[in-house]
Amino acid sequence: MPGLLVAGGFGTGKSHLLEYLENMAVSSGFVCSRVVISKETPLFDAAKVFRAAIEAAIVPGRSGQAIHEVALGLNQKTPGYADLFRWANSPESGIGSLFPATLMLHERLSQDPELVEQICNFWAGDKLPIGGVKAGLRQIGQAASYSVKPIKVKELARQRFLFAARLFRAAGFKGWTVLIDEVELIGRYSLLQRGRSYAELATWLGRIESEGYPGLTAVAAITDDFDLGVLQGKGDRDYVGPRLRAKETDEYTMLAARAEVGIRVIERESVLLHRPDDTARAAIRERLQHIHATAYDWAPPGLPSHESKGGRPMRSYVRRWINEWDLNRLYPGHVVNTEEEELKTTYEENPQLEEPPEPEVGQD
């Protein structure tokens, strides 16, 4: 299913929307992960995004680490598991031999808790000793069936997303929903890493044909001024593609095409979050006033008439209301004057946000 990109200013409720979607997804039987783009989780590094998504994953009705909980509940006799096994062993799956080999070992050597733990850790993003996999295959007489080889970290991250989404479905869940917040941080990367991030965004949102993640749906949130500040302000709309193609390799030519798709998604397909109008804001204020009155057993006073005028983020109104009610309750009779300063998003490049990729995974 294609993903969705939502855009809004600071304080318009992007993160709250993702939290609401998380609750809806989990209650509907989806595994759900919320990932915040940061220095530790740069969008251009699929391995780190995968690790963050797995660590944050909520499994309906379960607690503990997502992959381990799901693997523990696998039932090899169900049609879902049969579909997973057929897909993993199919040349069209797009995953390396490590995945069907470890799936076979997980099923056949369940009495070996140490090996099972290593396999689950591998599915969740850890290294896996290749020698142990080969020894396990020899033990069950399947050494000739799998030509197990290491997988480079960049490709392995993509394969892990594919496998995990299928694994969740095989365990009886409806799919995997990944919610990605603060995508605007990519505006502070260097041009190359911005290009990689645009390409990753396009893949996440299912806009790259044959390169999405079946069974996984992503919703991402970005600031509404990103187009003006980065795509136009830094010239990414015009320069990212040509700069990547100038490297004159097949890899960068393909990356350029994907990055341009991601840029078009931000420009043309983002869904804008609108601020509440006066009527909606008044209803929210009335509801919060009732909650405050109930919580502290008092009658919060009315607020100045200028509160009815729009123009500020909803977060600003809520913080002002609660702050002034608290101060009026604690210091009755005192005049409360609240000063505000608008927080502006900066897109100034910061090299510290770009860390080297993780070492290769999947080797001894």
Number of C-alpha atoms within 10 A of each C-alpha: 12 15 20 18 20 20 24 21 19 21 16 20 19 22 20 11 15 20 14 11 18 21 14 13 21 20 14 13 16 24 27 29 25 25 24 22 19 16 13 14 21 22 27 23 22 22 24 18 22 21 19 20 24 24 18 16 22 24 23 16 9 10 11 12 17 25 22 17 15 22 20 14 12 18 15 14 8 12 12 19 20 14 14 21 19 12 17 25 19 13 11 8 13 15 22 21 20 24 20 21 23 25 22 19 21 23 14 14 17 14 10 12 11 9 19 21 14 19 26 23 16 20 25 22 23 13 17 22 15 16 12 13 20 20 13 22 22 13 13 12 10 15 16 10 11 15 11 20 13 17 18 13 19 16 13 20 21 18 19 22 27 21 24 23 21 25 27 26 22 25 21 18 20 18 23 29 25 26 25 24 21 17 23 20 25 27 24 19 22 16 19 14 19 21 29 25 26 27 25 22 28 25 23 24 22 21 18 17 8 9 14 21 23 17 19 27 21 23 19 25 25 26 22 20 15 24 21 12 18 20 20 12 12 17 14 22 18 12 14 24 23 15 17 22 17 11 11 10 11 10 11 18 18 14 21 24 18 23 27 22 21 25 23 15 18 22 15 9 14 18 15 16 16 12 18 15 13 13 10 11 19 14 12 16 17 12 12 15 19 15 12 18 15 12 9 11 10 11 13 19 12 10 12 7 7 7 15 14 10 14 8 13 18 19 12 15 18 14 10 18 19 16 14 18 21 15 14 16 16 10 11 11 9 10 10 13 8 9 6 8 6 9 8 8 15 13 17 14 14 13 10 9 17 19 12 7 13 11 10 13 20 19 13 10
